[in-house]
Amino acid sequence: MAARGKKLINDPNDVVTQFIEGLAEAYPGVQYLDGFPEVKVVLRSDVAAGTYDKVAVICGGGSGHEPAHGGFVGQGMLTAAVSGDVFTSPPVNSILAAIRAVTGPKGCLLVVTNYTGDRLNFGLAAEEAKSEGYRVEMVIVGDDCALPPTQGIAGRRGLAGTILVNKVAGAAADAGLPLEKVAEQARHASELVGTMGVALSVCTLPGQETSDRLGPEQIELGLGIHGEPGAAVTELQPVDVVVTRVLKQILSPETQYVPITRGDRVILLTNGLGATPIMELMIATRKAVRELQLEYGIATDRIYTGSFMTSLDMQGFSLSIMKSDTTILQYLDASTKAPCWPAGADGNRQKPAKIAVPAPPSCAMKSDKMLQQSRELTKEGCILEVSIEAGAKEIIRIKDSLNEWDSKVGDGDCGTTMYRGAIAILDDMKKCYPMNDAAETVNEIGATVRRVMGGTTGILYDILCKAAYARANALQASIDAISKYGGARVGYRTMLDALIPASESLREVGSYCIAILLCWKVSAFTQ
């Protein structure tokens, strides 16, 4: 039985109203029409219909795609945004109210995503507004590239590319262009952009049950932003593979969704669908930029990464590719006070600088002679090498178990952290560990784990190794150092609760190397 989705809301019926009220509280530049619950309109605080001397730009649709569209209301972008209930087109009366509230003598442009309900309601509102004497134009955005052009009764859906069209239209209007020219620029932009989305989960509507349509190891390509089924379901793959497939679909010469060919320049928008960490979005962006350049011969003029048009709590992302030209760039770079347009996104891109990381002195300063001597191992050196390798491989083997145990008391990443350390040790021991010198090898292990493990764990192990290197009673020195710098003592439920009994048990053994190796292994089980 499916579980009801957990949401930080009050009443599922009031989520849109309360979102708009919160938006107005957070951003003084926007306000809303006092017409709840039927009328849900966000508009600029500095615009009055009777005196506004520029073209008004209005967009809207069903809610659940925040920050679209209310978050893009502001000077240089939208003049107003009309919200329906979640995934429901706003009614004609709400759209009419928005037109009347912000439209001056220069007229109004409606930017409408290509869904039947939106087209009908915005279209009827436009006709009604015209009958009242308003000048109104409408531009339909259909940037979806998930299905072949011949499929779908309504045609291509309006997706995240709509945000780029809104920016172009808003900047053109702010520049003082007449209504016909603003509409022309918006229409031109809409013809240059293509979008495709990928979902790891289906979104959960407020107050409803969570869908189990997608299995734990499945993703859906071309899923709609209202949770409607996509073009294909496939097994979960690395994001680089997914990005390659998405770009191939958008830039397919057979379908010709967008007029982009080798040698062109583009704008890339990587859009999170609601529950996707920025880390994952940046990884997708990284691959998309490189794939465009290397596989398609296409350079990126502007890159925008973040959540622009979401689908409630859906996990996934979409890529939008827009052909670049001088006018498009001018409008995208134009200033705006829309609160959710990314600050600092303007300007020409430069190739990211990569500077070589200086090698650690412990490795860089070793002479070839010293390294050669270390490879000619003594009996003790061979024992130490085999012991370190065995310990590291055991850590690698139990990575998942360590993560599972750590998840019950911590953040569940102990195994992954230890795995990184073990892999690095196996690599470094072939290059810069003087295995015939046990103390120096322990010192090098500390440098390795500090470099790759990070966080509290990495530095504690480094302190442990440095203390062991400096004093004969290696394990006790490590315990003293960790307690001194970390502040923990017996009973604090830290690694010391395992290290101290290990130290007491090993006092009679008298083996320096075994003590250090056991220290490493025991502490791994307690992090």
C-alpha positions in Angstrom: 0.0 0.0 0.0 1.4 3.4 -1.0 2.2 5.8 1.8 0.9 9.3 2.0 3.7 11.8 1.1 5.2 13.8 3.9 4.8 17.5 3.3 5.6 20.7 5.3 2.2 22.2 4.7 -1.0 23.1 6.6 -4.1 22.4 4.5 -3.5 20.8 1.1 -6.2 23.1 -0.3 -4.4 26.3 0.8 -0.8 25.6 -0.3 -0.9 27.9 -3.3 -2.4 30.8 -1.4 0.0 30.4 1.4 2.9 30.1 -1.0 2.0 33.4 -2.6 1.6 35.1 0.8 5.1 33.8 1.8 6.6 35.0 -1.5 5.3 38.5 -0.9 6.7 38.5 2.6 10.1 37.4 1.5 10.4 39.7 -1.5 9.2 43.3 -1.1 9.4 43.8 -4.9 6.3 41.6 -5.4 2.7 41.8 -4.1 -0.5 39.9 -4.9 -4.1 40.6 -5.8 -6.4 40.4 -2.8 -8.7 37.9 -4.5 -8.1 34.5 -2.8 -9.1 31.8 -3.2 -10.3 32.2 -6.7 -7.7 34.8 -7.9 -4.1 33.9 -7.4 -1.9 36.6 -9.0 1.6 37.8 -8.2 2.6 41.2 -9.6 5.3 43.8 -9.4 4.9 46.2 -6.5 6.0 49.2 -8.6 3.5 48.8 -11.5 0.1 50.4 -11.7 -2.0 49.7 -14.8 -3.0 53.3 -15.4 0.5 54.7 -15.5 2.7 51.8 -16.7 4.4 52.9 -19.9 5.9 49.6 -21.0 4.6 46.3 -22.3 3.4 44.1 -19.5 4.6 40.5 -19.7 2.4 37.9 -18.0 3.0 34.1 -17.7 1.4 31.5 -15.6 -0.1 28.0 -15.2 -0.7 25.4 -12.6 1.2 25.7 -9.4 3.7 23.1 -8.2 6.5 24.4 -10.5 8.0 26.9 -8.1 9.9 29.2 -8.4 8.0 29.4 -11.8 6.3 31.6 -12.3 5.9 33.9 -9.3 9.6 33.9 -8.5 10.3 35.5 -11.8 8.1 38.5 -11.3 10.2 41.7 -11.2 11.6 44.6 -13.3 13.3 43.1 -16.4 11.3 39.9 -16.4 7.6 39.2 -15.7 5.1 41.9 -14.8 2.7 39.4 -13.3 2.3 35.7 -12.9 -1.0 33.9 -12.7 -1.3 30.7 -10.6 -3.8 27.9 -10.8 -4.2 25.2 -8.2 -1.5 22.5 -8.2 -1.0 21.2 -11.8 -4.3 23.0 -12.8 -4.5 25.8 -15.3 -5.6 29.1 -13.8 -9.2 30.1 -14.6 -10.1 32.9 -17.1 -11.1 35.3 -14.3 -7.7 35.1 -12.7 -5.9 35.8 -16.0 -8.2 38.7 -16.7 -7.6 40.1 -13.3 -3.8 40.0 -13.9 -4.2 41.7 -17.3 -6.4 44.5 -15.9 -4.0 45.0 -12.9 -0.8 45.6 -14.9 -1.6 46.5 -18.5 -1.1 50.1 -19.6 -1.5 51.7 -23.0 1.5 49.7 -24.5 -0.4 46.5 -24.1 0.3 43.0 -22.7 2.1 39.9 -23.8 0.9 36.5 -22.5 3.6 33.8 -22.5 1.8 30.5 -22.3 3.1 26.9 -21.9 1.7 24.5 -24.5 -0.9 22.6 -22.5 -4.5 22.4 -23.6 -6.0 23.9 -20.4 -3.5 26.8 -20.4 -4.1 27.6 -24.1 -7.8 27.6 -23.7 -8.0 29.7 -20.5 -5.3 32.2 -21.5 -6.7 32.4 -25.1 -10.3 33.1 -23.8 -8.9 35.7 -21.3 -7.0 37.4 -24.2 -10.1 37.6 -26.3 -12.1 39.0 -23.4 -9.4 41.5 -22.6 -9.3 42.7 -26.2 -13.1 43.2 -26.1 -12.5 45.5 -23.1 -10.0 47.6 -25.2 -6.7 46.1 -24.1 -4.0 45.3 -26.6 -3.0 41.7 -26.1 -0.6 39.3 -27.8 0.0 35.6 -27.0 3.1 33.4 -27.5 2.9 29.7 -27.0 6.1 27.9 -25.8 6.5 24.2 -26.7 10.1 23.2 -26.1 9.7 19.5 -25.1 11.9 17.1 -27.1 10.8 13.9 -25.5 8.5 12.6 -28.2 8.7 12.6 -32.0 7.1 15.7 -33.5 4.3 13.5 -35.0 3.2 12.2 -31.6 0.9 14.0 -29.2 -2.4 15.8 -30.1 -1.4 19.1 -28.5 2.1 19.0 -29.7 5.3 19.7 -27.7 4.8 20.6 -24.0 6.1 23.8 -22.5 8.9 23.0 -20.1 11.9 24.9 -18.5 12.8 26.6 -21.7 9.8 28.9 -20.9 12.0 30.6 -18.3 14.5 31.7 -20.9 11.6 33.0 -23.1 10.2 34.9 -20.1 13.6 36.5 -19.6 14.0 37.5 -23.2 10.4 38.9 -23.3 10.8 40.8 -20.0 14.1 42.4 -21.1 12.7 43.4 -24.5 9.7 45.0 -22.8 11.9 46.8 -20.2 13.9 48.2 -23.1 10.8 50.0 -24.3 10.0 47.9 -27.4 6.4 48.0 -28.7 4.1 45.0 -28.1 4.6 43.6 -31.6 8.4 43.6 -31.2 8.3 42.1 -27.7 6.0 39.3 -29.0 8.4 38.8 -32.0 11.4 38.5 -29.7 9.6 36.0 -27.4 8.4 34.0 -30.3 11.9 33.9 -31.8 13.4 32.7 -28.5 10.7 30.0 -28.2 11.7 28.6 -31.6 15.4 28.4 -30.6 15.0 26.3 -27.4 14.6 22.5 -26.8 14.2 20.7 -23.5 14.1 17.2 -22.2 13.7 15.9 -18.6 14.8 12.8 -16.7 13.1 11.7 -13.5 14.3 9.3 -10.7 10.9 9.5 -8.9 7.3 10.7 -9.6 6.2 13.7 -7.6 3.8 13.6 -4.8 0.8 16.0 -4.7 0.0 17.7 -1.4 -2.3 15.4 0.6 -2.0 12.5 -1.8 -0.1 9.1 -1.8 3.3 8.7 -3.1 3.4 7.0 -6.5 5.4 3.7 -6.9 5.3 3.8 -10.6 9.2 3.9 -10.8 11.1 1.1 -9.2 14.2 1.8 -7.0 16.6 1.2 -9.9 14.6 2.9 -12.7 14.5 6.3 -14.3 12.1 7.8 -16.7 13.1 9.8 -19.7 10.9 12.6 -20.9 8.7 12.6 -17.9 6.3 15.5 -17.9 6.4 18.2 -15.2 3.0 17.1 -13.9 4.1 13.6 -13.3 2.7 12.3 -16.6 4.5 9.2 -18.1 7.6 9.9 -20.2 8.9 8.4 -23.4 10.8 5.5 -21.9 11.7 3.8 -18.6 15.2 2.5 -18.3 17.5 1.2 -15.6 19.4 3.7 -13.5 22.6 4.8 -15.2 25.5 7.1 -14.4 24.5 10.7 -15.0 27.1 11.1 -17.8 25.3 8.4 -19.8 21.9 10.0 -19.1 23.2 13.5 -20.2 24.6 12.0 -23.4 21.2 10.4 -24.2 19.3 13.6 -23.5 21.5 15.8 -25.7 21.3 13.3 -28.5 17.5 13.5 -28.3 17.4 17.3 -28.2 20.0 17.8 -31.0 18.8 15.0 -33.2 19.1 16.0 -36.9 16.2 13.7 -37.8 13.6 15.4 -35.6 15.1 19.0 -35.9 13.6 20.2 -32.6 16.0 23.1 -32.6 17.9 24.8 -35.4 21.3 24.0 -33.9 24.2 22.5 -35.8 28.0 22.1 -35.4 29.8 25.4 -35.0 26.8 27.1 -33.3 26.9 28.7 -29.9 24.2 27.9 -27.3 22.8 28.7 -23.9 22.5 25.8 -21.5 20.0 25.6 -18.6 20.2 22.7 -16.2 17.0 22.7 -14.2 16.3 20.7 -11.1 12.9 19.2 -10.8 12.4 19.9 -7.1 14.3 17.3 -5.0 17.7 17.2 -6.8 20.7 18.4 -4.9 22.8 21.2 -6.6 25.7 18.8 -6.5 24.0 16.5 -8.9 22.9 19.4 -11.1 26.4 20.6 -11.4 27.7 17.1 -12.3 25.1 17.1 -15.1 26.1 20.6 -16.2 29.8 19.5 -16.3 29.0 16.6 -18.6 26.7 18.6 -20.8 29.2 21.4 -21.5 31.9 18.9 -22.4 29.6 16.8 -24.5 28.4 19.8 -26.5 31.9 20.9 -27.2 33.6 17.5 -27.9 30.8 15.6 -29.6 28.8 18.3 -31.3 31.3 21.1 -31.8 29.0 23.5 -30.0 30.3 26.2 -27.5 28.2 27.4 -24.6 27.8 31.2 -24.2 25.8 31.1 -21.0 25.1 28.4 -18.4 22.4 28.6 -15.8 22.1 25.8 -13.2 19.5 25.5 -10.5 15.8 25.0 -9.9 13.8 27.1 -12.3 10.7 25.1 -13.2 10.2 22.2 -10.8 7.6 19.5 -10.3 7.0 19.6 -6.6 9.3 17.0 -5.0 10.3 15.2 -8.1 13.9 13.9 -8.3 15.5 14.6 -11.6 16.6 17.3 -13.9 16.0 18.7 -17.4 18.4 20.2 -19.9 17.4 23.1 -22.1 19.5 24.1 -25.1 18.8 27.5 -26.8 20.6 28.7 -29.9 22.6 31.8 -29.0 22.7 35.1 -31.0 23.7 38.6 -30.1 20.1 39.8 -29.3 19.3 36.7 -27.2 22.5 37.3 -25.1 21.7 41.0 -24.7 18.3 40.2 -23.3 19.6 37.3 -21.1 22.3 39.6 -19.7 20.0 42.6 -19.1 19.5 43.5 -15.4 16.4 42.2 -13.6 15.0 42.4 -10.1 13.1 39.1 -10.4 14.1 37.4 -7.1 14.7 33.9 -8.5 16.7 34.7 -11.6 20.3 33.7 -10.8 22.3 36.7 -9.7 25.7 37.2 -11.4 24.6 35.0 -14.3 25.6 37.6 -17.0 28.9 38.0 -18.7 31.0 36.1 -21.2 32.1 32.6 -20.2 35.8 31.8 -19.9 37.3 28.4 -19.9 37.6 27.3 -16.2 41.2 27.6 -15.0 42.9 24.5 -13.7 46.0 24.9 -11.7 48.2 21.9 -10.8 48.1 20.9 -7.2 51.6 21.0 -5.7 52.8 17.6 -4.7 53.0 16.9 -0.9 56.6 17.5 0.2 56.7 14.0 1.7 56.4 12.5 -1.8 57.9 15.3 -3.9 61.1 15.6 -2.0 62.1 12.0 -2.0 65.0 11.2 -4.1 65.0 8.5 -6.8 67.7 6.7 -4.8 65.5 6.6 -1.7 62.5 5.3 -3.6 64.7 2.7 -5.2 66.0 1.6 -1.8 62.4 1.4 -0.5 61.5 -1.0 -3.3 64.2 -3.4 -2.4 62.3 -4.6 0.6 63.8 -6.2 3.7 62.0 -9.0 5.4 60.3 -6.5 7.8 59.4 -4.3 4.8 57.7 -7.2 3.0 55.7 -8.0 6.2 54.7 -4.4 6.5 53.7 -4.1 2.8 51.5 -7.3 3.0 49.9 -6.2 6.3 49.0 -2.7 4.9 47.6 -4.2 1.7 45.5 -6.8 3.6 44.1 -4.1 6.0 43.2 -1.8 3.1 41.6 -4.5 1.1 39.5 -5.5 4.1 38.3 -1.9 4.5 37.3 -2.0 0.8 35.4 -5.2 1.3 33.3 -4.0 4.2 32.5 -0.6 2.8 28.7 -1.2 2.6 28.6 -2.7 6.0 30.4 0.3 7.6 27.9 2.6 5.9 25.0 0.6 7.2 26.3 0.6 10.7 27.1 4.3 10.6 23.7 5.1 9.3 22.2 3.9 12.6 24.2 6.4 14.7 25.5 9.0 12.2 25.3 10.2 8.7 26.0 6.8 7.0 29.2 7.7 5.1 31.9 6.0 7.2 32.3 3.2 4.8 32.6 5.5 1.8 35.1 7.7 3.6 37.2 4.7 4.7 37.0 3.3 1.2 38.5 6.4 -0.3 41.4 6.2 2.2 42.0 2.6 1.6 42.1 3.0 -2.2 44.5 6.0 -1.9 46.8 4.0 0.5 47.0 1.1 -2.0 47.9 3.6 -4.7 50.4 5.7 -2.7 52.2 2.7 -1.2 53.5 1.8 -4.7 54.9 5.3 -5.2 56.1 7.0 -2.0 56.0 4.7 1.1 59.5 3.7 2.3 58.3 0.3 3.5 61.6 -0.6 5.1 61.1 2.3 7.5 57.9 1.6 9.5 57.8 4.9 11.3 58.1 6.9 8.0 55.5 4.7 6.3 53.0 5.5 9.1 53.8 9.2 8.6 53.0 8.8 4.9 49.8 7.0 5.6 48.7 10.0 7.6 49.5 12.3 4.7 47.5 10.1 2.4 44.3 9.9 4.5 44.4 13.6 5.2 44.5 14.3 1.5 41.6 12.1 0.4 39.3 11.5 3.4 38.6 15.0 4.6 36.3 16.0 7.4 36.8 14.9 11.0 37.8 11.4 10.2 40.7 12.3 7.9 42.3 14.7 10.3 41.9 12.4 13.2 43.6 9.6 11.4 46.3 12.0 10.3 46.8 13.1 14.0 46.9 9.4 14.9 49.6 8.6 12.4 51.7 11.8 13.1 51.7 11.0 16.8 52.6 7.4 16.2 55.5 8.5 14.0 56.9 10.9 16.6 56.8 8.5 19.6 57.9 5.0 20.3 54.7 4.0 22.1 52.8 4.4 18.9 49.3 3.5 19.7 49.2 5.2 23.1 50.7 8.3 21.5 47.9 8.2 18.9 45.3 7.9 21.6 46.8 10.8 23.6 46.9 13.0 20.5 43.3 12.3 19.4 42.0 13.0 22.9 44.0 16.2 23.1 42.9 17.7 19.8 39.5 16.1 19.5 38.4 16.7 23.1 37.0 13.2 23.5 37.6 10.8 26.4 36.6 7.3 27.4 32.8 6.9 27.4 32.2 9.6 24.7 31.2 7.0 22.2 34.0 7.9 19.8 36.9 5.9 18.2 38.7 6.1 21.6 36.3 3.6 23.1 37.8 1.0 20.6 41.4 2.2 20.5 42.0 2.3 24.3 41.1 -1.4 24.8 43.1 -2.3 21.7 46.1 -0.5 23.2 45.8 -2.3 26.5 45.6 -5.6 24.7 48.6 -4.9 22.6 51.0 -3.6 25.2 52.5 -7.0 25.7 52.8 -7.7 22.0 55.5 -5.1 21.4 55.0 -5.0 17.7 55.0 -1.4 16.4 53.6 -2.2 13.0 50.9 -4.5 14.2 49.7 -1.9 16.7 49.3 0.7 14.0 47.5 -1.6 11.6 45.1 -2.8 14.3 44.5 0.8 15.3 43.5 1.6 11.8 41.3 -1.4 11.4 39.5 -1.2 14.8 38.8 2.5 14.4 37.2 1.8 11.0 34.5 -0.3 12.8 33.7 2.5 15.3 33.3 5.6 13.1 
